[in-house]
Amino acid sequence: VIALQGQVSRLTDNGPWVLNLNGTIAPGTVIMTGPDGYAQFRVADGSTFEVFQNTKTVFRRSPQNISDILDMIIGRIKVHVQKLPDNRPNHNRVHTPVAVISVRGTIFDIVVGDDDSTYVSVDEGQVAVFNKTTGGEERLLNPGEEIRVFPNVPLAKKADKGTVFQAVLRSAREAILQAVYNTPRSGGSGGSVPTGTPLPGDSKGKN
Protein backbone atom coordinates (compact mmCIF):
# COMPACT_ATOMS: atom_id res chain seq x y z
CA VAL A 1 0.00 0.00 0.00
CA ILE A 2 1.76 3.18 -1.17
CA ALA A 3 -1.05 5.72 -0.69
CA LEU A 4 -4.07 5.58 1.56
CA GLN A 5 -6.84 7.95 2.60
CA GLY A 6 -10.27 7.53 4.17
CA GLN A 7 -12.02 4.20 4.61
CA VAL A 8 -10.00 1.41 3.00
CA SER A 9 -10.31 -2.16 4.27
CA ARG A 10 -9.71 -5.78 3.42
CA LEU A 11 -12.63 -8.13 3.91
CA THR A 12 -12.12 -11.11 6.21
CA ASP A 13 -14.42 -13.77 7.67
CA ASN A 14 -14.77 -11.48 10.69
CA GLY A 15 -15.70 -8.42 8.66
CA PRO A 16 -13.64 -5.51 7.29
CA TRP A 17 -10.16 -4.80 8.68
CA VAL A 18 -8.54 -1.44 8.09
CA LEU A 19 -5.50 -1.36 5.79
CA ASN A 20 -2.43 0.67 6.76
CA LEU A 21 0.08 2.62 4.70
CA ASN A 22 3.06 0.40 3.70
CA GLY A 23 1.09 -2.71 4.60
CA THR A 24 0.78 -5.68 2.25
CA ILE A 25 -2.09 -7.77 0.93
CA ALA A 26 -2.08 -11.41 -0.13
CA PRO A 27 -3.55 -12.92 -3.31
CA GLY A 28 -7.27 -13.44 -2.89
CA THR A 29 -7.72 -10.32 -0.73
CA VAL A 30 -11.00 -8.45 -1.13
CA ILE A 31 -10.34 -4.68 -1.05
CA MET A 32 -13.18 -2.29 -0.17
CA THR A 33 -13.33 1.49 0.02
CA GLY A 34 -15.93 3.65 1.69
CA PRO A 35 -17.45 6.93 0.46
CA ASP A 36 -14.22 8.80 1.26
CA GLY A 37 -11.80 5.95 0.51
CA TYR A 38 -8.82 5.95 -1.84
CA ALA A 39 -5.73 3.72 -2.03
CA GLN A 40 -2.86 3.01 -4.37
CA PHE A 41 -1.07 -0.35 -4.45
CA ARG A 42 2.22 -1.41 -6.06
CA VAL A 43 2.83 -5.02 -7.12
CA ALA A 44 6.14 -6.86 -7.48
CA ASP A 45 6.79 -5.91 -11.13
CA GLY A 46 6.35 -2.20 -10.40
CA SER A 47 2.83 -1.94 -11.79
CA THR A 48 0.35 0.05 -9.71
CA PHE A 49 -3.40 0.26 -9.33
CA GLU A 50 -5.59 2.88 -7.69
CA VAL A 51 -8.87 2.04 -5.95
CA PHE A 52 -11.37 4.91 -5.70
CA GLN A 53 -14.38 5.51 -3.46
CA ASN A 54 -17.21 2.99 -3.04
CA THR A 55 -15.28 0.20 -4.78
CA LYS A 56 -15.00 -3.52 -4.16
CA THR A 57 -12.34 -5.57 -5.97
CA VAL A 58 -10.33 -8.75 -5.46
CA PHE A 59 -6.53 -8.83 -5.82
CA ARG A 60 -5.33 -11.90 -7.76
CA ARG A 61 -8.42 -14.02 -7.12
CA SER A 62 -6.67 -16.96 -8.84
CA PRO A 63 -3.13 -17.05 -7.35
CA GLN A 64 -2.12 -19.78 -9.82
CA ASN A 65 -2.63 -17.31 -12.67
CA ILE A 66 -0.43 -14.32 -11.91
CA SER A 67 -1.62 -12.51 -15.06
CA ASP A 68 -5.07 -11.97 -13.52
CA ILE A 69 -4.33 -8.88 -11.43
CA LEU A 70 -7.83 -7.79 -10.34
CA ASP A 71 -11.43 -8.99 -10.30
CA MET A 72 -13.73 -5.96 -10.17
CA ILE A 73 -17.09 -6.24 -8.42
CA ILE A 74 -18.24 -2.60 -8.38
CA GLY A 75 -16.72 0.88 -8.40
CA ARG A 76 -13.69 2.38 -10.12
CA ILE A 77 -10.01 1.52 -10.49
CA LYS A 78 -7.11 2.94 -12.49
CA VAL A 79 -4.29 0.60 -13.52
CA HIS A 80 -0.75 1.39 -14.69
CA VAL A 81 0.92 -1.76 -16.02
CA GLN A 82 4.71 -1.50 -16.32
CA LYS A 83 6.54 -3.11 -19.20
CA LEU A 84 9.04 -5.81 -18.36
CA PRO A 85 12.83 -5.45 -18.83
CA ASP A 86 13.99 -5.11 -22.45
CA ASN A 87 10.64 -3.42 -23.19
CA ARG A 88 8.84 -6.77 -23.27
CA PRO A 89 5.03 -6.67 -22.93
CA ASN A 90 3.68 -7.39 -19.45
CA HIS A 91 0.53 -9.47 -19.97
CA ASN A 92 -2.10 -8.70 -17.34
CA ARG A 93 -5.87 -9.06 -17.20
CA VAL A 94 -8.64 -7.41 -15.24
CA HIS A 95 -11.93 -9.27 -14.89
CA THR A 96 -15.35 -7.74 -14.30
CA PRO A 97 -18.77 -9.43 -14.13
CA VAL A 98 -19.19 -9.00 -17.91
CA ALA A 99 -15.75 -8.33 -19.40
CA VAL A 100 -12.11 -9.34 -19.58
CA ILE A 101 -9.65 -6.51 -20.19
CA SER A 102 -6.24 -7.64 -21.45
CA VAL A 103 -3.26 -5.30 -21.24
CA ARG A 104 0.42 -5.34 -22.17
CA GLY A 105 1.78 -2.18 -20.62
CA THR A 106 -0.64 0.71 -20.39
CA ILE A 107 -2.68 3.10 -18.25
CA PHE A 108 -6.45 2.72 -18.19
CA ASP A 109 -9.62 3.25 -16.13
CA ILE A 110 -12.38 0.76 -15.38
CA VAL A 111 -15.77 1.58 -13.86
CA VAL A 112 -18.28 -1.16 -12.96
CA GLY A 113 -21.87 -0.08 -12.26
CA ASP A 114 -24.55 -1.73 -10.16
CA ASP A 115 -26.00 -3.32 -13.32
CA ASP A 116 -22.57 -4.98 -13.94
CA SER A 117 -22.01 -2.81 -17.01
CA THR A 118 -18.29 -2.12 -17.47
CA TYR A 119 -16.69 1.02 -18.81
CA VAL A 120 -13.07 1.00 -20.03
CA SER A 121 -11.05 4.10 -20.97
CA VAL A 122 -7.42 4.11 -22.14
CA ASP A 123 -4.88 6.85 -21.34
CA GLU A 124 -1.74 5.18 -22.74
CA GLY A 125 -0.95 1.99 -24.62
CA GLN A 126 -3.57 -0.41 -25.88
CA VAL A 127 -6.06 -2.79 -24.27
CA ALA A 128 -8.24 -5.58 -25.64
CA VAL A 129 -11.81 -5.81 -24.30
CA PHE A 130 -13.89 -9.00 -24.49
CA ASN A 131 -17.54 -9.45 -23.51
CA LYS A 132 -17.66 -12.80 -21.74
CA THR A 133 -21.48 -12.85 -21.63
CA THR A 134 -21.84 -12.80 -25.42
CA GLY A 135 -18.51 -14.00 -26.79
CA GLY A 136 -17.48 -12.67 -30.17
CA GLU A 137 -14.40 -10.71 -31.12
CA GLU A 138 -12.28 -8.52 -28.85
CA ARG A 139 -12.25 -4.76 -29.32
CA LEU A 140 -8.88 -3.00 -29.25
CA LEU A 141 -8.80 0.40 -27.56
CA ASN A 142 -6.11 2.99 -28.27
CA PRO A 143 -5.23 6.10 -26.22
CA GLY A 144 -8.24 8.40 -25.83
CA GLU A 145 -10.75 5.66 -26.70
CA GLU A 146 -13.39 4.14 -24.45
CA ILE A 147 -16.07 1.48 -24.56
CA ARG A 148 -18.95 0.38 -22.37
CA VAL A 149 -19.74 -3.32 -22.04
CA PHE A 150 -23.29 -4.40 -21.15
CA PRO A 151 -24.45 -7.86 -20.02
CA ASN A 152 -25.73 -9.96 -22.92
CA VAL A 153 -25.21 -7.17 -25.47
CA PRO A 154 -22.54 -7.58 -28.19
CA LEU A 155 -19.71 -5.06 -28.12
CA ALA A 156 -20.03 -1.90 -30.16
CA LYS A 157 -18.30 -2.15 -33.50
CA LYS A 158 -16.04 0.77 -32.68
CA ALA A 159 -14.85 2.58 -29.56
CA ASP A 160 -16.01 6.04 -28.50
CA LYS A 161 -13.69 9.03 -28.27
CA GLY A 162 -14.02 10.31 -24.71
CA THR A 163 -17.78 10.99 -24.70
CA VAL A 164 -19.31 9.00 -21.84
CA PHE A 165 -16.76 9.03 -19.03
CA GLN A 166 -18.53 11.42 -16.65
CA ALA A 167 -21.95 9.92 -17.31
CA VAL A 168 -20.67 6.49 -16.35
CA LEU A 169 -18.99 7.81 -13.22
CA ARG A 170 -22.22 9.48 -12.14
CA SER A 171 -24.11 6.22 -12.62
CA ALA A 172 -21.73 4.11 -10.48
CA ARG A 173 -23.68 3.08 -7.40
CA GLU A 174 -22.41 4.50 -4.09
CA ALA A 175 -24.73 2.68 -1.69
CA ILE A 176 -23.46 -0.88 -2.11
CA LEU A 177 -20.83 -0.66 0.63
CA GLN A 178 -22.67 1.61 3.05
CA ALA A 179 -23.97 -1.27 5.13
CA VAL A 180 -20.43 -2.53 5.59
CA TYR A 181 -19.31 0.86 6.84
CA ASN A 182 -22.28 1.80 9.02
CA THR A 183 -19.84 1.95 11.93
CA PRO A 184 -17.28 4.69 11.12
CA ARG A 185 -13.78 3.37 10.50
CA SER A 186 -10.69 5.11 9.25
CA GLY A 187 -7.78 3.81 7.20
CA GLY A 188 -4.27 5.26 7.12
CA SER A 189 -4.01 8.91 8.04
CA GLY A 190 -7.57 9.81 7.04
CA GLY A 191 -8.45 12.81 4.94
CA SER A 192 -10.12 13.15 1.59
CA VAL A 193 -9.45 11.66 -1.80
CA PRO A 194 -6.53 13.45 -3.54
CA THR A 195 -7.38 16.79 -5.12
CA GLY A 196 -7.96 16.55 -8.86
CA THR A 197 -9.06 12.90 -8.74
CA PRO A 198 -12.34 12.58 -10.68
CA LEU A 199 -15.05 10.84 -8.69
CA PRO A 200 -18.56 9.63 -9.47
CA GLY A 201 -20.61 12.75 -10.05
CA ASP A 202 -17.57 15.04 -10.35
CA SER A 203 -17.93 17.64 -13.06
CA LYS A 204 -14.20 17.68 -13.76
CA GLY A 205 -12.55 15.72 -16.55
CA LYS A 206 -10.67 12.52 -15.99
CA ASN A 207 -6.96 12.34 -15.04
LUMRO-814496 format. One line per 10 residues: number of its first residue (from 1); for each residue x, y, z of N, C-alpha, C. Coordinates in Angstrom, 1 decimal. Layout:
N
NUM) X,Y,Z,X,Y,Z,X,Y,Z  ...
! end
This chain:
207
1) 0.9,-1.2,0.0,0.0,0.0,0.0,0.9,1.2,0.0  0.8,2.0,-1.1,1.8,3.2,-1.2,1.0,4.5,-1.0  -0.3,4.5,-1.0,-1.0,5.7,-0.7,-2.4,5.3,-0.1  -2.9,6.0,0.9,-4.1,5.6,1.6,-4.8,6.8,2.2  -6.1,6.9,2.0,-6.8,7.9,2.6,-8.3,7.5,2.8  -8.9,7.9,3.9,-10.3,7.5,4.2,-10.5,6.1,4.5  -11.6,5.6,4.2,-12.0,4.2,4.6,-11.5,3.2,3.5  -10.5,2.4,3.9,-10.0,1.4,3.0,-9.8,0.2,3.8  -10.4,-1.0,3.5,-10.3,-2.2,4.3,-10.1,-3.4,3.4  -9.7,-4.5,4.0,-9.7,-5.8,3.4,-10.8,-6.6,4.1
11) -11.5,-7.4,3.4,-12.6,-8.1,3.9,-12.1,-9.5,4.4  -12.5,-9.8,5.6,-12.1,-11.1,6.2,-13.4,-11.8,6.7  -13.3,-13.0,7.2,-14.4,-13.8,7.7,-15.0,-13.1,8.9  -14.3,-12.2,9.5,-14.8,-11.5,10.7,-15.2,-10.1,10.4  -15.3,-9.8,9.1,-15.7,-8.4,8.7,-14.5,-7.6,8.1  -14.7,-6.3,7.9,-13.6,-5.5,7.3,-12.6,-5.2,8.3  -11.3,-5.2,7.9,-10.2,-4.8,8.7,-9.4,-3.7,8.0  -9.1,-2.6,8.7,-8.5,-1.4,8.1,-7.1,-1.7,7.6  -6.8,-1.3,6.4,-5.5,-1.4,5.8,-4.7,-0.2,6.3  -3.4,-0.4,6.3,-2.4,0.7,6.8,-1.4,1.0,5.7
21) -0.9,2.2,5.6,0.1,2.6,4.7,1.3,1.7,4.9  1.9,1.3,3.7,3.1,0.4,3.7,2.7,-1.0,4.1  1.5,-1.3,4.3,1.1,-2.7,4.6,1.0,-3.5,3.3  0.8,-4.8,3.4,0.8,-5.7,2.3,-0.5,-6.5,2.3  -0.9,-6.9,1.1,-2.1,-7.8,0.9,-1.7,-9.0,0.2  -2.4,-10.1,0.5,-2.1,-11.4,-0.1,-3.0,-11.6,-1.3  -2.6,-12.5,-2.2,-3.5,-12.9,-3.3,-4.9,-13.4,-2.7  -5.9,-13.1,-3.4,-7.3,-13.4,-2.9,-7.9,-12.4,-2.0  -7.2,-11.3,-1.6,-7.7,-10.3,-0.7,-8.8,-9.5,-1.4  -9.9,-9.3,-0.7,-11.0,-8.4,-1.1,-10.7,-7.1,-0.6
31) -10.6,-6.1,-1.4,-10.3,-4.7,-1.0,-11.6,-3.9,-1.2  -12.0,-3.1,-0.1,-13.2,-2.3,-0.2,-12.9,-0.9,0.3  -13.5,0.1,-0.4,-13.3,1.5,0.0,-14.7,2.1,0.4  -14.7,3.0,1.3,-15.9,3.7,1.7,-16.2,4.9,0.9  -17.1,5.7,1.3,-17.5,6.9,0.5,-16.3,8.0,0.4  -15.4,7.9,1.3,-14.2,8.8,1.3,-12.9,8.1,1.0  -13.0,6.8,0.6,-11.8,6.0,0.5,-11.0,6.1,-0.8  -9.7,6.0,-0.7,-8.8,6.0,-1.8,-7.5,5.2,-1.4  -7.0,4.4,-2.3,-5.7,3.7,-2.0,-5.0,3.4,-3.3  -3.7,3.4,-3.2,-2.9,3.0,-4.4,-2.0,1.9,-3.9
41) -1.8,0.8,-4.8,-1.1,-0.4,-4.4,0.0,-0.6,-5.5  1.2,-1.1,-5.1,2.2,-1.4,-6.1,2.5,-2.9,-6.0  2.6,-3.6,-7.1,2.8,-5.0,-7.1,4.3,-5.3,-7.5  4.7,-6.5,-7.4,6.1,-6.9,-7.5,6.8,-6.4,-8.7  6.1,-6.3,-9.9,6.8,-5.9,-11.1,6.8,-4.4,-11.3  6.4,-3.6,-10.3,6.3,-2.2,-10.4,5.0,-1.6,-10.9  4.1,-2.4,-11.4,2.8,-1.9,-11.8,2.1,-1.4,-10.6  1.2,-0.5,-10.8,0.4,0.0,-9.7,-1.1,0.0,-10.1  -2.0,0.0,-9.1,-3.4,0.3,-9.3,-4.0,1.1,-8.2  -4.9,2.0,-8.6,-5.6,2.9,-7.7,-7.0,2.4,-7.5
51) -7.5,2.4,-6.3,-8.9,2.0,-6.0,-9.6,3.3,-5.4  -10.7,3.7,-6.1,-11.4,4.9,-5.7,-12.5,4.6,-4.8  -13.3,5.6,-4.5,-14.4,5.5,-3.5,-15.5,4.5,-3.9  -16.1,3.9,-2.8,-17.2,3.0,-3.0,-16.9,1.9,-4.1  -15.7,1.2,-3.9,-15.3,0.2,-4.8,-15.0,-1.1,-4.0  -15.3,-2.2,-4.7,-15.0,-3.5,-4.2,-14.3,-4.3,-5.3  -13.1,-4.8,-5.0,-12.3,-5.6,-6.0,-11.5,-6.6,-5.3  -11.1,-7.6,-6.0,-10.3,-8.8,-5.5,-9.0,-8.8,-6.1  -7.9,-8.8,-5.3,-6.5,-8.8,-5.8,-6.1,-10.3,-6.1  -5.8,-10.6,-7.3,-5.3,-11.9,-7.8,-6.2,-13.0,-7.2
61) -7.5,-13.0,-7.6,-8.4,-14.0,-7.1,-7.9,-15.4,-7.4  -7.2,-15.6,-8.5,-6.7,-17.0,-8.8,-5.1,-16.9,-8.7  -4.6,-17.2,-7.5,-3.1,-17.1,-7.3,-2.3,-17.9,-8.3  -2.9,-19.0,-8.9,-2.1,-19.8,-9.8,-2.0,-19.1,-11.2  -2.7,-18.0,-11.4,-2.6,-17.3,-12.7,-2.2,-15.9,-12.4  -0.9,-15.6,-12.3,-0.4,-14.3,-11.9,-0.8,-13.2,-12.9  -1.2,-13.5,-14.1,-1.6,-12.5,-15.1,-3.0,-11.9,-14.7  -3.8,-12.5,-13.9,-5.1,-12.0,-13.5,-4.9,-11.1,-12.3  -4.7,-9.8,-12.5,-4.3,-8.9,-11.4,-5.5,-8.5,-10.5  -6.7,-8.2,-11.1,-7.8,-7.8,-10.3,-9.1,-8.4,-10.9
71) -10.1,-8.6,-10.0,-11.4,-9.0,-10.3,-12.3,-7.9,-9.7  -12.9,-7.1,-10.6,-13.7,-6.0,-10.2,-15.1,-6.4,-9.9  -15.7,-5.9,-8.8,-17.1,-6.2,-8.4,-18.0,-5.0,-8.7  -17.5,-3.9,-8.1,-18.2,-2.6,-8.4,-17.3,-1.5,-8.1  -17.5,-0.3,-8.7,-16.7,0.9,-8.4,-15.8,1.2,-9.5  -14.6,1.9,-9.1,-13.7,2.4,-10.1,-12.3,2.1,-9.7  -11.4,1.7,-10.7,-10.0,1.5,-10.5,-9.3,2.2,-11.6  -8.0,2.5,-11.4,-7.1,2.9,-12.5,-5.8,2.1,-12.4  -5.4,1.5,-13.5,-4.3,0.6,-13.5,-3.2,1.1,-14.4  -1.9,1.0,-13.9,-0.8,1.4,-14.7,0.1,0.2,-14.7
81) 0.1,-0.5,-15.9,0.9,-1.8,-16.0,2.3,-1.4,-16.6  3.3,-1.7,-15.9,4.7,-1.5,-16.3,5.1,-2.6,-17.3  5.9,-2.1,-18.3,6.5,-3.1,-19.2,7.7,-3.8,-18.5  8.0,-5.0,-18.9,9.0,-5.8,-18.4,10.4,-5.4,-18.9  11.5,-5.8,-18.3,12.8,-5.4,-18.8,12.9,-5.8,-20.3  13.8,-5.0,-21.0,14.0,-5.1,-22.5,12.7,-4.7,-23.2  11.8,-3.9,-22.5,10.6,-3.4,-23.2,9.7,-4.5,-23.6  9.7,-5.7,-23.0,8.8,-6.8,-23.3,7.4,-6.5,-22.7  6.4,-6.9,-23.4,5.0,-6.7,-22.9,4.8,-7.4,-21.6  4.0,-6.8,-20.7,3.7,-7.4,-19.5,2.2,-7.8,-19.5
91) 1.9,-9.0,-19.8,0.5,-9.5,-20.0,-0.2,-9.5,-18.6  -1.2,-8.7,-18.5,-2.1,-8.7,-17.3,-3.5,-8.6,-17.8  -4.4,-9.1,-16.9,-5.9,-9.1,-17.2,-6.6,-8.5,-16.0  -7.7,-7.8,-16.3,-8.6,-7.4,-15.2,-10.0,-8.0,-15.6  -10.6,-8.7,-14.7,-11.9,-9.3,-14.9,-13.0,-8.4,-14.2  -14.2,-8.3,-14.9,-15.4,-7.7,-14.3,-16.5,-8.7,-14.5  -17.7,-8.5,-13.9,-18.8,-9.4,-14.1,-19.1,-9.7,-15.6  -18.8,-8.8,-16.5,-19.2,-9.0,-17.9,-18.0,-9.0,-18.9  -16.8,-8.6,-18.4,-15.8,-8.3,-19.4,-14.4,-8.9,-18.9  -13.5,-9.1,-19.9,-12.1,-9.3,-19.6,-11.3,-8.3,-20.3
101) -10.5,-7.6,-19.6,-9.7,-6.5,-20.2,-8.2,-7.0,-20.2  -7.6,-7.1,-21.3,-6.2,-7.6,-21.5,-5.3,-6.5,-21.8  -4.2,-6.4,-21.1,-3.3,-5.3,-21.2,-1.8,-5.8,-21.4  -1.0,-5.0,-21.9,0.4,-5.3,-22.2,1.4,-4.2,-21.8  1.0,-3.3,-21.0,1.8,-2.2,-20.6,1.1,-0.9,-21.0  0.3,-0.4,-20.0,-0.6,0.7,-20.4,-1.2,1.3,-19.1  -2.0,2.5,-19.3,-2.7,3.1,-18.3,-4.1,3.2,-18.7  -5.0,2.7,-17.8,-6.5,2.7,-18.2,-7.3,2.8,-17.0  -8.6,3.2,-17.2,-9.6,3.3,-16.1,-10.7,2.2,-16.4  -11.2,1.7,-15.3,-12.4,0.8,-15.4,-13.4,1.2,-14.4
111) -14.7,1.3,-14.8,-15.8,1.6,-13.9,-16.8,0.5,-14.0  -17.2,-0.1,-12.9,-18.3,-1.2,-13.0,-19.5,-0.6,-12.2  -20.7,-0.6,-12.9,-21.9,-0.1,-12.3,-22.6,-1.2,-11.6  -23.8,-0.8,-10.9,-24.6,-1.7,-10.2,-25.3,-2.7,-11.1  -25.4,-2.4,-12.4,-26.0,-3.3,-13.3,-24.9,-4.2,-14.0  -23.7,-4.2,-13.4,-22.6,-5.0,-13.9,-22.0,-4.4,-15.2  -22.6,-3.4,-15.8,-22.0,-2.8,-17.0,-20.6,-2.3,-16.7  -19.7,-2.4,-17.7,-18.3,-2.1,-17.5,-17.8,-1.1,-18.5  -17.2,0.0,-18.0,-16.7,1.0,-18.8,-15.2,1.0,-18.8  -14.5,1.0,-19.9,-13.1,1.0,-20.0,-12.6,2.2,-20.8
121) -11.6,2.9,-20.3,-11.0,4.1,-21.0,-9.5,4.0,-20.9  -8.9,4.3,-22.0,-7.4,4.1,-22.1,-6.7,5.5,-22.2  -5.7,5.7,-21.3,-4.9,6.8,-21.3,-3.6,6.6,-22.2  -3.0,5.5,-22.0,-1.7,5.2,-22.7,-1.8,3.7,-23.1  -1.1,3.4,-24.2,-0.9,2.0,-24.6,-2.2,1.5,-25.3  -2.5,0.2,-25.2,-3.6,-0.4,-25.9,-4.1,-1.5,-25.0  -5.4,-1.7,-25.0,-6.1,-2.8,-24.3,-7.0,-3.5,-25.2  -7.2,-4.8,-24.9,-8.2,-5.6,-25.6,-9.4,-5.9,-24.7  -10.6,-5.6,-25.1,-11.8,-5.8,-24.3,-12.7,-6.9,-24.9  -13.1,-7.8,-24.1,-13.9,-9.0,-24.5,-15.1,-9.1,-23.6
131) -16.3,-9.3,-24.2,-17.5,-9.5,-23.5,-17.8,-10.9,-23.3  -17.6,-11.4,-22.0,-17.7,-12.8,-21.7,-19.1,-13.3,-21.6  -20.1,-12.4,-21.7,-21.5,-12.9,-21.6,-22.0,-13.1,-23.0  -21.4,-12.6,-24.1,-21.8,-12.8,-25.4,-20.8,-13.5,-26.3  -19.5,-13.5,-25.9,-18.5,-14.0,-26.8,-18.2,-13.0,-27.9  -17.8,-13.5,-29.0,-17.5,-12.7,-30.2,-16.0,-12.2,-30.1  -15.8,-11.2,-31.0,-14.4,-10.7,-31.1,-14.1,-9.7,-30.0  -12.8,-9.6,-29.7,-12.3,-8.5,-28.9,-12.4,-7.2,-29.6  -12.4,-6.1,-28.8,-12.2,-4.8,-29.3,-11.0,-4.2,-28.8  -10.1,-3.7,-29.7,-8.9,-3.0,-29.3,-9.1,-1.5,-29.0
141) -8.7,-1.0,-27.9,-8.8,0.4,-27.6,-7.4,1.0,-27.6  -7.3,2.2,-28.2,-6.1,3.0,-28.3,-6.2,4.2,-27.3  -5.2,4.9,-27.1,-5.2,6.1,-26.2,-6.4,7.1,-26.6  -7.1,7.5,-25.6,-8.2,8.4,-25.8,-9.5,7.7,-26.2  -9.5,6.4,-26.3,-10.8,5.7,-26.7,-11.4,5.0,-25.5  -12.7,4.7,-25.6,-13.4,4.1,-24.4,-14.5,3.3,-25.0  -15.0,2.3,-24.2,-16.1,1.5,-24.6,-16.8,1.1,-23.3  -18.1,0.9,-23.5,-18.9,0.4,-22.4,-19.5,-1.0,-22.7  -19.3,-1.9,-21.8,-19.7,-3.3,-22.0,-21.0,-3.6,-21.2  -22.0,-4.1,-21.8,-23.3,-4.4,-21.2,-23.5,-5.9,-21.1
151) -24.1,-6.4,-20.1,-24.4,-7.9,-20.0,-25.3,-8.3,-21.2  -24.9,-9.3,-21.9,-25.7,-10.0,-22.9,-26.0,-9.0,-24.1  -25.1,-8.1,-24.3,-25.2,-7.2,-25.5,-23.9,-7.2,-26.2  -23.8,-7.5,-27.5,-22.5,-7.6,-28.2,-21.8,-6.2,-28.1  -20.5,-6.3,-28.2,-19.7,-5.1,-28.1,-20.0,-4.2,-29.3  -19.9,-2.9,-29.1,-20.0,-1.9,-30.2,-19.0,-2.2,-31.2  -19.2,-1.9,-32.4,-18.3,-2.2,-33.5,-17.1,-1.3,-33.5  -17.2,-0.1,-32.8,-16.0,0.8,-32.7,-16.1,1.5,-31.3  -14.9,1.9,-30.9,-14.9,2.6,-29.6,-15.3,4.0,-29.7  -15.7,4.6,-28.6,-16.0,6.0,-28.5,-14.7,6.8,-28.2
161) -14.8,8.1,-28.5,-13.7,9.0,-28.3,-14.0,10.0,-27.1  -13.9,9.5,-25.9,-14.0,10.3,-24.7,-15.3,11.0,-24.6  -16.5,10.3,-24.7,-17.8,11.0,-24.7,-18.6,10.6,-23.5  -18.4,9.5,-22.9,-19.3,9.0,-21.8,-18.7,8.9,-20.5  -17.5,9.3,-20.3,-16.8,9.0,-19.0,-17.5,9.6,-17.8  -17.9,10.8,-17.8,-18.5,11.4,-16.7,-19.9,10.8,-16.4  -20.6,10.5,-17.5,-22.0,9.9,-17.3,-21.9,8.6,-16.6  -20.8,7.8,-17.0,-20.7,6.5,-16.4,-20.3,6.6,-14.9  -19.4,7.6,-14.6,-19.0,7.8,-13.2,-20.2,8.2,-12.4  -21.0,9.1,-12.9,-22.2,9.5,-12.1,-23.2,8.3,-11.9
171) -23.2,7.3,-12.8,-24.1,6.2,-12.6,-23.6,5.1,-11.7  -22.3,5.2,-11.3,-21.7,4.1,-10.5,-22.4,4.2,-9.1  -22.9,3.1,-8.6,-23.7,3.1,-7.4,-22.8,3.3,-6.2  -23.2,4.2,-5.3,-22.4,4.5,-4.1,-22.9,3.7,-2.9  -24.1,3.2,-2.9,-24.7,2.7,-1.7,-24.3,1.3,-1.4  -23.7,0.6,-2.3,-23.5,-0.9,-2.1,-22.6,-1.2,-0.9  -21.7,-0.4,-0.5,-20.8,-0.7,0.6,-21.2,0.1,1.9  -22.3,0.8,1.9,-22.7,1.6,3.1,-23.0,0.7,4.3  -23.6,-0.4,4.0,-24.0,-1.3,5.1,-22.7,-1.8,5.8  -21.7,-2.0,5.0,-20.4,-2.5,5.6,-19.8,-1.5,6.5
181) -20.0,-0.2,6.1,-19.3,0.9,6.8,-20.3,1.7,7.7  -21.3,1.0,8.2,-22.3,1.8,9.0,-21.7,2.2,10.4  -20.6,1.5,10.8,-19.8,2.0,11.9,-18.6,2.6,11.4  -18.4,3.9,11.7,-17.3,4.7,11.1,-16.0,4.0,11.4  -15.1,3.9,10.4,-13.8,3.4,10.5,-12.9,4.3,9.7  -11.6,4.3,10.0,-10.7,5.1,9.2,-9.5,4.3,8.9  -9.0,4.5,7.7,-7.8,3.8,7.2,-6.7,4.8,7.0  -5.4,4.4,7.3,-4.3,5.3,7.1,-4.4,6.5,7.9  -4.0,7.7,7.3,-4.0,8.9,8.0,-5.3,9.7,7.9  -6.3,9.1,7.2,-7.6,9.8,7.0,-7.5,10.9,6.0
191) -8.5,11.7,5.9,-8.4,12.8,4.9,-9.3,12.5,3.8  -9.3,13.3,2.8,-10.1,13.2,1.6,-9.3,12.6,0.4  -10.1,12.2,-0.6,-9.5,11.7,-1.8,-8.6,12.8,-2.4  -7.4,12.4,-3.0,-6.5,13.5,-3.5,-7.2,14.5,-4.4  -6.8,15.7,-4.3,-7.4,16.8,-5.1,-7.1,16.5,-6.6  -8.1,16.7,-7.4,-8.0,16.5,-8.9,-8.3,15.2,-9.3  -8.6,14.2,-8.4,-9.1,12.9,-8.7,-10.5,12.9,-9.1  -10.9,12.6,-10.3,-12.3,12.6,-10.7,-13.1,11.5,-10.0  -14.2,11.8,-9.4,-15.0,10.8,-8.7,-16.4,10.7,-9.3  -17.2,9.7,-9.0,-18.6,9.6,-9.5,-19.3,10.9,-9.2
201) -19.9,11.5,-10.2,-20.6,12.7,-10.1,-19.8,14.0,-10.2  -18.4,13.9,-10.2,-17.6,15.0,-10.4,-17.8,15.7,-11.7  -17.8,17.0,-11.8,-17.9,17.6,-13.1,-16.6,17.9,-13.8  -15.5,17.5,-13.1,-14.2,17.7,-13.8,-13.9,16.6,-14.7  -13.0,16.8,-15.6,-12.6,15.7,-16.5,-11.8,14.7,-15.9  -11.4,13.6,-16.6,-10.7,12.5,-16.0,-9.2,12.9,-15.9  -8.4,12.1,-15.2,-7.0,12.3,-15.0,-6.3,12.3,-16.4
! end
